[in-house]
C-alpha cells in the first residue's frame, strides 16, 4: 500500500476518512474490498491485481521495489498498446536500466555467496549447479567468479552491500576481508544526475563533480583522474 500523492498519475491507493455508521460502526459508504486473497496476492473487483512485498532492509529494498513497480507499469503499457508520453518513456527507460544493473549486482553477489564456505566448511554450491540455474556453462561461471576475485566487481556492488559486513569482502583483488580504511579527502563515485535525468556523473567527497553524460565507464575514469590529480 502506498501513500496517496496528488502529483502521481498512475494507479495508487488514497488514504481517506470514511464516515462510520454510529450504530454498527461499519462504513456508511461503500468501500472496495478484494474478491480474493492468495498469500501476498490480492484480486480486486475492478480487475486489478496487487502483490504485497515484504522487506526489512530500508531504502535498499525499497529502491528495488520502486523500480520494479516502474518496470511493471512499462510492461503493462507496452502490452496494452498505449501511447507513452516522452516523460513517462524516459522514466521507464531510466528505472529499467537501473533495475537491470542492480539485478546484475545481486546475481553476482549470490554467485560469490554460493562459492563461500558454508556451515560444513565447503562451498555452498558447486560451479555446475550455479551454471544450471544461470543457464551458463560451469566454466563461464568459474571464469566470472575469478574475475570478481581479481577485482572486477559489479558496478552496483557497493550500493548493494553498503552498511553490511559483506562490504569489506572482495575489495582487494581476492584478499578478503580487509579492514576498512579511513576515508580520504578525494573519494569519487558515479551517481545519477539530479539535474539531467537519464545521465550520470562522477562526484567527489571534496565537492567536485564531473560533466554529466550517459557512459558510466567514462564518468568513473573522470573520477579516477580527479583522485589522481585533484588540482587539474
PALOMAR-536953 format. One record per atom (N, C-alpha, C): residue in three letters; x, y, z; atom name. Coordinates in steps of 0.02 Angstrom, whole numbers. Example, Ala and Ser with C-alpha at 12.3 -4.5 7.8 and 13.67 -1.06 7.14 Angstrom:
   rest       xx       yy       zz   atom
    ALA      660     -284      390      N
    ALA      615     -225      390     CA
    ALA      660     -165      390      C
    SER      642     -112      354      N
    SER      684      -53      357     CA
    SER      645        2      394      C
This chain:
   rest       xx       yy       zz   atom
    UNK       42      -59        0      N
    UNK        0        0        0     CA
    UNK       44       62        0      C
    UNK       28      111      -42      N
    UNK       69      171      -46     CA
    UNK       29      231      -23      C
    UNK       63      282        0      N
    UNK       31      343       20     CA
    UNK        9      383      -41      C
    UNK      -50      411      -39      N
    UNK      -77      448      -95     CA
    UNK      -35      510     -110      C
    UNK      -20      521     -173      N
    UNK       16      581     -195     CA
    UNK      -22      614     -251      C
    UNK      -45      676     -244      N
    UNK      -84      709     -297     CA
    UNK      -45      721     -360      C
    UNK       23      718     -358      N
    UNK       64      732     -417     CA
    UNK       76      669     -458      C
    UNK       59      610     -431      N
    UNK       73      547     -465     CA
    UNK       10      526     -503      C
    UNK       17      511     -568      N
    UNK      -41      497     -610     CA
    UNK      -57      423     -618      C
    UNK      -15      379     -592      N
    UNK      -27      307     -600     CA
    UNK      -77      281     -550      C
    UNK      -89      215     -553      N
    UNK     -135      183     -506     CA
    UNK     -106      186     -435      C
    UNK     -148      206     -387      N
    UNK     -124      212     -319     CA
    UNK     -182      209     -270      C
    UNK     -164      198     -207      N
    UNK     -215      200     -154     CA
    UNK     -219      269     -125      C
    UNK     -279      290     -108      N
    UNK     -288      354      -74     CA
    UNK     -313      340       -3      C
    UNK     -275      364       45      N
    UNK     -296      356      115     CA
    UNK     -343      413      132      C
    UNK     -406      398      148      N
    UNK     -457      449      159     CA
    UNK     -499      430      220      C
    UNK     -531      480      249      N
    UNK     -576      468      305     CA
    UNK     -641      440      278      C
    UNK     -668      389      311      N
    UNK     -731      358      291     CA
    UNK     -780      365      349      C
    UNK     -839      391      335      N
    UNK     -890      400      387     CA
    UNK     -916      333      410      C
    UNK     -920      322      475      N
    UNK     -945      259      502     CA
    UNK    -1016      267      528      C
    UNK    -1055      214      519      N
    UNK    -1123      213      546     CA
    UNK    -1118      213      622      C
    UNK    -1150      261      656      N
    UNK    -1142      266      729     CA
    UNK    -1168      206      767      C
    UNK    -1214      167      738      N
    UNK    -1243      110      774     CA
    UNK    -1202       46      762      C
    UNK    -1182       34      700      N
    UNK    -1148      -29      684     CA
    UNK    -1073      -22      683      C
    UNK    -1048       41      676      N
    UNK     -976       51      672     CA
    UNK     -947       30      605      C
    UNK     -989       16      556      N
    UNK     -966       -3      490     CA
    UNK     -966       58      444      C
    UNK     -929       56      389      N
    UNK     -927      113      344     CA
    UNK     -996      129      317      C
    UNK    -1013      194      317      N
    UNK    -1078      216      292     CA
    UNK    -1077      220      216      C
    UNK    -1017      220      187      N
    UNK    -1011      220      114     CA
    UNK     -980      155       91      C
    UNK     -992      139       28      N
    UNK     -966       76        1     CA
    UNK     -890       81       -7      C
    UNK     -854       33       20      N
    UNK     -781       31       15     CA
    UNK     -763      -32      -25      C
    UNK     -719      -23      -74      N
    UNK     -700      -80     -116     CA
    UNK     -662     -132      -74      C
    UNK     -682     -193      -78      N
    UNK     -649     -247      -43     CA
    UNK     -624     -298      -94      C
    UNK     -570     -333      -79      N
    UNK     -543     -381     -127     CA
    UNK     -590     -440     -138      C
    UNK     -589     -466     -199      N
    UNK     -627     -527     -214     CA
    UNK     -594     -589     -184      C
    UNK     -527     -588     -184      N
    UNK     -491     -648     -163     CA
    UNK     -422     -629     -137      C
    UNK     -400     -665      -85      N
    UNK     -334     -658      -58     CA
    UNK     -298     -725      -68      C
    UNK     -238     -722      -97      N
    UNK     -198     -783     -106     CA
    UNK     -127     -769      -85      C
    UNK     -113     -778      -21      N
    UNK      -47     -760        5     CA
    UNK      -36     -685       -3      C
    UNK       20     -665      -34      N
    UNK       32     -593      -43     CA
    UNK       -6     -563     -102      C
    UNK      -44     -604     -140      N
    UNK      -80     -580     -199     CA
    UNK     -152     -562     -181      C
    UNK     -174     -504     -206      N
    UNK     -242     -480     -192     CA
    UNK     -276     -466     -259      C
    UNK     -337     -492     -267      N
    UNK     -377     -480     -328     CA
    UNK     -435     -434     -311      C
    UNK     -443     -380     -352      N
    UNK     -493     -328     -338     CA
    UNK     -549     -329     -389      C
    UNK     -608     -303     -371      N
    UNK     -666     -305     -416     CA
    UNK     -655     -268     -482      C
    UNK     -611     -218     -483      N
    UNK     -600     -180     -544     CA
    UNK     -552     -215     -592      C
    UNK     -532     -277     -576      N
    UNK     -487     -314     -620     CA
    UNK     -413     -305     -605      C
    UNK     -398     -263     -555      N
    UNK     -329     -251     -536     CA
    UNK     -304     -308     -490      C
    UNK     -240     -325     -500      N
    UNK     -208     -373     -455     CA
    UNK     -150     -338     -421      C
    UNK     -144     -344     -356      N
    UNK      -88     -314     -320     CA
    UNK      -50     -369     -283      C
    UNK       13     -355     -272      N
    UNK       57     -404     -240     CA
    UNK       96     -368     -185      C
    UNK       90     -392     -124      N
    UNK      122     -359      -67     CA
    UNK      193     -384      -60      C
    UNK      242     -338      -59      N
    UNK      312     -355      -49     CA
    UNK      330     -343       24      C
    UNK      366     -389       54      N
    UNK      386     -382      124     CA
    UNK      462     -376      128      C
    UNK      486     -323      159      N
    UNK      558     -316      167     CA
    UNK      572     -275      230      C
    UNK      632     -284      258      N
    UNK      650     -251      320     CA
    UNK      716     -213      315      C
    UNK      744     -209      255      N
    UNK      811     -180      248     CA
    UNK      811     -107      223      C
    UNK      758      -71      235      N
    UNK      758        0      223     CA
    UNK      761       20      150      C
    UNK      797       75      136      N
    UNK      793      107       70     CA
    UNK      822       64       14      C
    UNK      868       18       29      N
    UNK      896      -25      -23     CA
    UNK      841      -68      -54      C
    UNK      804     -104      -12      N
    UNK      749     -146      -36     CA
    UNK      694     -103      -66      C
    UNK      679      -46      -35      N
    UNK      626       -3      -60     CA
    UNK      643       22     -131      C
    UNK      706       38     -144      N
    UNK      726       62     -210     CA
    UNK      712        9     -263      C
    UNK      730      -53     -249      N
    UNK      718     -107     -297     CA
    UNK      643     -116     -308      C
    UNK      603     -113     -254      N
    UNK      531     -120     -261     CA
    UNK      502      -63     -303      C
    UNK      526       -2     -292      N
    UNK      500       56     -329     CA
    UNK      517       51     -403      C
    UNK      578       31     -419      N
    UNK      598       25     -489     CA
    UNK      563      -34     -523      C
    UNK      550      -87     -484      N
    UNK      511     -143     -511     CA
    UNK      440     -121     -528      C
    UNK      411      -78     -486      N
    UNK      345      -51     -499     CA
    UNK      344      -13     -565      C
    UNK      396       27     -577      N
    UNK      401       64     -641     CA
    UNK      406       15     -699      C
    UNK      447      -37     -691      N
    UNK      455      -87     -745     CA
    UNK      388     -121     -760      C
    UNK      349     -136     -709      N
    UNK      284     -168     -720     CA
    UNK      237     -121     -756      C
    UNK      238      -57     -739      N
    UNK      195       -9     -774     CA
    UNK      215       -3     -847      C
    UNK      281       -5     -860      N
    UNK      305       -3     -929     CA
    UNK      282      -65     -967      C
    UNK      287     -123     -935      N
    UNK      266     -186     -966     CA
    UNK      191     -183     -983      C
    UNK      151     -159     -936      N
    UNK       78     -155     -947     CA
    UNK       62     -107    -1004      C
    UNK       97      -51    -1006      N
    UNK       84       -1    -1058     CA
    UNK      101      -29    -1127      C
    UNK      157      -64    -1133      N
    UNK      176      -93    -1197     CA
    UNK      128     -148    -1219      C
    UNK      108     -191    -1172      N
    UNK       63     -245    -1190     CA
    UNK       -7     -220    -1207      C
    UNK      -27     -164    -1177      N
    UNK      -93     -136    -1191     CA
    UNK      -93      -92    -1254      C
    UNK      -34      -81    -1283      N
    UNK      -31      -39    -1343     CA
    UNK      -44       34    -1329      C
    UNK      -29       56    -1268      N
    UNK      -41      126    -1251     CA
    UNK       11      172    -1283      C
    UNK       -8      234    -1294      N
    UNK       40      285    -1314     CA
    UNK       75      310    -1251      C
    UNK      140      308    -1250      N
    UNK      179      327    -1191     CA
    UNK      208      396    -1202      C
    UNK      198      441    -1155      N
    UNK      223      509    -1162     CA
    UNK      299      509    -1157      C
    UNK      333      560    -1186      N
    UNK      406      562    -1181     CA
    UNK      431      560    -1110      C
    UNK      399      596    -1064      N
    UNK      421      597     -994     CA
    UNK      415      527     -963      C
    UNK      358      494     -976      N
    UNK      349      426     -948     CA
    UNK      398      378     -980      C
    UNK      411      385    -1045      N
    UNK      457      341    -1079     CA
    UNK      528      348    -1051      C
    UNK      548      410    -1037      N
    UNK      614      421    -1008     CA
    UNK      618      389     -938      C
    UNK      564      396     -899      N
    UNK      563      367     -832     CA
    UNK      566      290     -836      C
    UNK      530      261     -884      N
    UNK      530      189     -893     CA
    UNK      601      164     -910      C
    UNK      631      197     -960      N
    UNK      698      177     -981     CA
    UNK      749      184     -924      C
    UNK      744      240     -886      N
    UNK      791      252     -832     CA
    UNK      786      200     -777      C
    UNK      724      186     -755      N
    UNK      716      139     -700     CA
    UNK      730       67     -721      C
    UNK      713       49     -783      N
    UNK      729      -18     -806     CA
    UNK      804      -27     -811      C
    UNK      840       25     -834      N
    UNK      913       21     -837     CA
    UNK      942       14     -766      C
    UNK      916       54     -719      N
    UNK      941       48     -650     CA
    UNK      927      -20     -621      C
    UNK      866      -45     -632      N
    UNK      847     -110     -605     CA
    UNK      891     -165     -634      C
    UNK      906     -160     -699      N
    UNK      948     -210     -731     CA
    UNK     1017     -213     -699      C
    UNK     1047     -154     -687      N
    UNK     1114     -154     -658     CA
    UNK     1112     -177     -585      C
    UNK     1059     -161     -549      N
    UNK     1054     -185     -480     CA
    UNK     1045     -261     -478      C
    UNK     1006     -289     -525      N
    UNK      997     -361     -528     CA
    UNK     1063     -397     -547      C
    UNK     1103     -365     -588      N
    UNK     1169     -393     -604     CA
    UNK     1211     -398     -541      C
    UNK     1211     -344     -502      N
    UNK     1249     -345     -439     CA
    UNK     1223     -399     -391      C
    UNK     1157     -405     -388      N
    UNK     1127     -455     -344     CA
    UNK     1144     -526     -367      C
    UNK     1140     -537     -433      N
    UNK     1156     -604     -460     CA
    UNK     1229     -622     -444      C
    UNK     1274     -575     -454      N
    UNK     1345     -590     -443     CA
    UNK     1360     -596     -368      C
    UNK     1323     -560     -326      N
    UNK     1334     -569     -254     CA
    UNK     1311     -638     -232      C
    UNK     1257     -663     -262      N
    UNK     1234     -731     -248     CA
    UNK     1286     -782     -272      C
    UNK     1318     -768     -329      N
    UNK     1371     -812     -353     CA
    UNK     1428     -814     -303      C
    UNK     1449     -756     -277      N
    UNK     1502     -754     -227     CA
    UNK     1482     -793     -164      C
    UNK     1420     -780     -141      N
    UNK     1396     -813      -81     CA
    UNK     1394     -889      -90      C
    UNK     1372     -911     -150      N
    UNK     1367     -983     -163     CA
    UNK     1435    -1018     -161      C
    UNK     1489     -981     -177      N
    UNK     1555    -1011     -177     CA
    UNK     1593    -1001     -111      C
    UNK     1564     -965      -65      N
    UNK     1596     -956        0     CA
    UNK     1583    -1018       44      C
    UNK     1628    -1032       92      N
    UNK     1617    -1090      135     CA
    UNK     1553    -1084      176      C
    UNK     1512    -1136      174      N
    UNK     1451    -1137      213     CA
    UNK     1462    -1166      282      C
    UNK     1409    -1185      318      N
    UNK     1416    -1214      385     CA
    UNK     1459    -1276      388      C
    UNK     1462    -1314      332      N
    UNK     1501    -1376      332     CA
    UNK     1574    -1364      310      C
    UNK     1592    -1300      299      N
    UNK     1661    -1284      280     CA
    UNK     1675    -1289      206      C
    UNK     1627    -1311      166      N
    UNK     1636    -1316       94     CA
    UNK     1593    -1265       58      C
    UNK     1609    -1252       -5      N
    UNK     1569    -1205      -45     CA
    UNK     1496    -1226      -44      C
    UNK     1451    -1178      -39      N
    UNK     1380    -1194      -34     CA
    UNK     1353    -1229      -96      C
    UNK     1377    -1210     -155      N
    UNK     1356    -1241     -217     CA
    UNK     1416    -1251     -263      C
    UNK     1418    -1306     -300      N
    UNK     1471    -1315     -350     CA
    UNK     1457    -1271     -411      C
    UNK     1509    -1258     -450      N
    UNK     1500    -1216     -510     CA
    UNK     1449    -1246     -558      C
    UNK     1446    -1312     -562      N
    UNK     1399    -1343     -608     CA
    UNK     1326    -1327     -589      C
    UNK     1310    -1330     -525      N
    UNK     1242    -1313     -503     CA
    UNK     1226    -1240     -516      C
    UNK     1275    -1197     -503      N
    UNK     1264    -1125     -516     CA
    UNK     1252    -1113     -591      C
    UNK     1293    -1147     -632      N
    UNK     1286    -1140     -704     CA
    UNK     1218    -1162     -729      C
    UNK     1191    -1216     -700      N
    UNK     1125    -1240     -720     CA
    UNK     1072    -1187     -707      C
    UNK     1074    -1155     -649      N
    UNK     1024    -1105     -631     CA
    UNK     1032    -1041     -672      C
    UNK     1093    -1024     -689      N
    UNK     1106     -963     -728     CA
    UNK     1104     -975     -804      C
    UNK     1094    -1038     -823      N
    UNK     1093    -1057     -894     CA
    UNK     1160    -1038     -927      C
    UNK     1215    -1051     -892      N
    UNK     1282    -1039     -918     CA
    UNK     1325    -1101     -906      C
    UNK     1375    -1110     -949      N
    UNK     1420    -1166     -938     CA
    UNK     1459    -1154     -874      C
    UNK     1474    -1208     -838      N
    UNK     1507    -1200     -773     CA
    UNK     1575    -1167     -780      C
    UNK     1609    -1176     -836      N
    UNK     1674    -1143     -845     CA
    UNK     1665    -1067     -851      C
    UNK     1611    -1046     -884      N
    UNK     1596     -974     -890     CA
    UNK     1583     -944     -821      C
    UNK     1545     -981     -780      N
    UNK     1531     -958     -712     CA
    UNK     1596     -954     -672      C
    UNK     1638    -1004     -678      N
    UNK     1701    -1005     -642     CA
    UNK     1747     -948     -662      C
    UNK     1748     -933     -727      N
    UNK     1790     -878     -752     CA
    UNK     1765     -811     -725      C
    UNK     1698     -801     -724      N
    UNK     1672     -739     -698     CA
    UNK     1687     -733     -623      C
    UNK     1681     -788     -587      N
    UNK     1696     -787     -516     CA
    UNK     1768     -766     -504      C
    UNK     1813     -791     -544      N
    UNK     1884     -774     -536     CA
    UNK     1896     -701     -551      C
    UNK     1862     -674     -602      N
    UNK     1871     -603     -619     CA
    UNK     1847     -559     -561      C
    UNK     1793     -580     -528      N
    UNK     1769     -542     -470     CA
    UNK     1822     -544     -414      C
    UNK     1850     -603     -402      N
    UNK     1903     -609     -351     CA
    UNK     1962     -565     -368      C
    UNK     1975     -555     -433      N
    UNK     2031     -513     -455     CA
    UNK     2015     -439     -454      C
    UNK     1954     -422     -433      N
    UNK     1936     -351     -425     CA
    UNK     1885     -324     -473      C
    UNK     1860     -365     -520      N
    UNK     1812     -341     -569     CA
    UNK     1741     -353     -543      C
    UNK     1722     -314     -493      N
    UNK     1656     -323     -462     CA
    UNK     1602     -286     -501      C
    UNK     1540     -304     -489      N
    UNK     1483     -272     -523     CA
    UNK     1480     -198     -506      C
    UNK     1453     -159     -553      N
    UNK     1451      -86     -545     CA
    UNK     1415      -65     -481      C
    UNK     1360      -99     -463      N
    UNK     1320      -78     -406     CA
    UNK     1333     -120     -344      C
    UNK     1390     -155     -341      N
    UNK     1403     -197     -283     CA
    UNK     1408     -156     -218      C
    UNK     1442      -99     -222      N
    UNK     1449      -58     -161     CA
    UNK     1382      -33     -137      C
    UNK     1336      -19     -184      N
    UNK     1268        1     -165     CA
    UNK     1232      -57     -130      C
    UNK     1240     -116     -158      N
    UNK     1205     -175     -131     CA
    UNK     1229     -193      -61      C
    UNK     1294     -188      -49      N
    UNK     1323     -213       13     CA
    UNK     1335     -158       65      C
    UNK     1317      -96       49      N
    UNK     1332      -41       96     CA
    UNK     1301      -55      164      C
    UNK     1338      -36      217      N
    UNK     1317      -44      286     CA
    UNK     1308     -118      306      C
    UNK     1343     -163      272      N
    UNK     1341     -234      290     CA
    UNK     1412     -259      298      C
    UNK     1420     -317      329      N
    UNK     1486     -347      337     CA
    UNK     1516     -367      270      C
    UNK     1474     -380      220      N
    UNK     1498     -402      155     CA
    UNK     1532     -345      117      C
    UNK     1523     -283      138      N
    UNK     1553     -227      103     CA
    UNK     1629     -231      102      C
    UNK     1658     -263      152      N
    UNK     1731     -267      156     CA
    UNK     1760     -325      116      C
    UNK     1716     -369       90      N
    UNK     1740     -427       52     CA
    UNK     1752     -410      -21      C
    UNK     1800     -445      -51      N
    UNK     1813     -440     -123     CA
    UNK     1830     -370     -146      C
    UNK     1865     -333     -104      N
    UNK     1883     -264     -123     CA
    UNK     1958     -255     -130      C
    UNK     1996     -309     -127      N
    UNK     2068     -302     -130     CA
    UNK     2099     -359     -171      C
    UNK     2071     -370     -231      N
    UNK     2099     -420     -275     CA
    UNK     2097     -491     -248      C
    UNK     2044     -508     -212      N
    UNK     2037     -576     -188     CA
    UNK     2060     -587     -117      C
    UNK     2095     -538      -87      N
    UNK     2115     -543      -17     CA
    UNK     2056     -521       26      C
    UNK     2022     -567       58      N
    UNK     1961     -548       93     CA
    UNK     1962     -579      163      C
    UNK     1932     -544      212      N
    UNK     1913     -474      206     CA
    UNK     1972     -428      220      C
    UNK     1964     -363      209      N
    UNK     2015     -315      228     CA
    UNK     1985     -266      277      C
    UNK     2024     -240      323      N
    UNK     1996     -192      371     CA
    UNK     1977     -128      334      C
    UNK     1925      -95      357      N
    UNK     1906      -32      324     CA
    UNK     1960       20      332      C
    UNK     1973       58      278      N
    UNK     2024      110      281     CA
    UNK     1990      178      292      C
    UNK     2024      225      322      N
    UNK     1994      290      333     CA
    UNK     1981      324      266      C
    UNK     1926      361      262      N
    UNK     1909      396      201     CA
    UNK     1959      453      188      C
    UNK     1980      458      125      N
    UNK     2024      513      106     CA
    UNK     1984      574       86      C
    UNK     2019      630       74      N
    UNK     1985      691       55     CA
    UNK     1953      684      -14      C
    UNK     1985      645      -58      N
    UNK     1960      638     -126     CA
    UNK     1940      566     -138      C
    UNK     1875      553     -130      N
    UNK     1845      487     -142     CA
    UNK     1788      498     -191      C
    UNK     1791      469     -250      N
    UNK     1740      481     -301     CA
    UNK     1696      419     -312      C
    UNK     1639      432     -341      N
    UNK     1592      379     -360     CA
    UNK     1550      405     -418      C
    UNK     1514      360     -450      N
    UNK     1471      378     -506     CA
    UNK     1398      378     -482      C
    UNK     1363      433     -496      N
    UNK     1295      442     -472     CA
    UNK     1249      465     -528      C
    UNK     1184      454     -518      N
    UNK     1136      480     -566     CA
    UNK     1132      556     -559      C
    UNK     1128      591     -615      N
    UNK     1123      663     -615     CA
    UNK     1054      685     -593      C
    UNK     1050      731     -546      N
    UNK      987      757     -523     CA
    UNK      960      811     -570      C
    UNK     1005      845     -604      N
    UNK      985      899     -649     CA
    UNK      967      874     -719      C
    UNK      998      819     -741      N
    UNK      987      794     -808     CA
    UNK      967      720     -803      C
    UNK      901      706     -798      N
    UNK      878      637     -791     CA
    UNK      904      592     -847      C
    UNK      924      532     -829      N
    UNK      950      485     -877     CA
    UNK     1024      488     -887      C
    UNK     1057      536     -855      N
    UNK     1129      542     -861     CA
    UNK     1164      529     -794      C
    UNK     1228      514     -797      N
    UNK     1268      501     -737     CA
    UNK     1328      547     -736      C
    UNK     1358      554     -677      N
    UNK     1418      594     -671     CA
    UNK     1457      572     -610      C
    UNK     1522      588     -610      N
    UNK     1565      572     -553     CA
    UNK     1562      629     -502      C
    UNK     1561      611     -438      N
    UNK     1563      660     -384     CA
    UNK     1616      640     -334      C
    UNK     1644      690     -300      N
    UNK     1696      678     -251     CA
    UNK     1674      704     -183      C
    UNK     1703      676     -131      N
    UNK     1687      699      -63     CA
    UNK     1706      772      -52      C
    UNK     1754      796      -92      N
    UNK     1776      866      -83     CA
    UNK     1727      915     -114      C
    UNK     1676      892     -150      N
    UNK     1628      936     -182     CA
    UNK     1634      940     -257      C
    UNK     1689      915     -284      N
    UNK     1699      916     -357     CA
    UNK     1649      869     -391      C
    UNK     1627      887     -450      N
    UNK     1586      842     -491     CA
    UNK     1605      851     -564      C
    UNK     1602      797     -600      N
    UNK     1619      798     -671     CA
    UNK     1559      815     -715      C
    UNK     1569      817     -780      N
    UNK     1514      832     -826     CA
    UNK     1466      773     -830      C
    UNK     1402      788     -840      N
    UNK     1352      736     -846     CA
    UNK     1357      703     -915      C
    UNK     1348      637     -916      N
    UNK     1350      600     -978     CA
    UNK     1310      536     -972      C
    UNK     1311      495    -1023      N
    UNK     1273      433    -1023     CA
    UNK     1315      371    -1011      C
    UNK     1381      379    -1007      N
    UNK     1426      322    -1002     CA
    UNK     1456      318     -931      C
    UNK     1439      265     -895      N
    UNK     1464      259     -826     CA
    UNK     1539      246     -824      C
    UNK     1566      212     -875      N
    UNK     1637      199     -877     CA
    UNK     1676      264     -885      C
    UNK     1652      308     -930      N
    UNK     1684      372     -939     CA
    UNK     1682      413     -875      C
    UNK     1624      414     -842      N
    UNK     1617      451     -779     CA
    UNK     1665      424     -726      C
    UNK     1671      358     -723      N
    UNK     1717      327     -674     CA
    UNK     1789      347     -688      C
    UNK     1808      349     -751      N
    UNK     1876      369     -769     CA
    UNK     1888      443     -752      C
    UNK     1838      485     -762      N
    UNK     1844      556     -744     CA
    UNK     1855      563     -669      C
    UNK     1818      522     -630      N
    UNK     1826      524     -557     CA
    UNK     1895      500     -536      C
    UNK     1919      447     -568      N
    UNK     1986      422     -552     CA
    UNK     2040      474     -569      C
    UNK     2031      509     -625      N
    UNK     2079      561     -644     CA
    UNK     2079      617     -593      C
    UNK     2020      633     -566      N
    UNK     2017      685     -515     CA
    UNK     2051      662     -451      C
    UNK     2042      599     -431      N
    UNK     2075      574     -371     CA
    UNK     2151      577     -379      C
    UNK     2176      560     -440      N
    UNK     2247      559     -452     CA
    UNK     2277      630     -455      C
    UNK     2237      678     -479      N
    UNK     2261      746     -486     CA
    UNK     2206      796     -472      C
    UNK     2189      806     -407      N
    UNK     2133      850     -389     CA
    UNK     2141      922     -413      C
    UNK     2202      944     -423      N
    UNK     2213     1014     -441     CA
    UNK     2202     1027     -516      C
    UNK     2195      974     -556      N
    UNK     2189      982     -628     CA
    UNK     2122     1014     -646      C
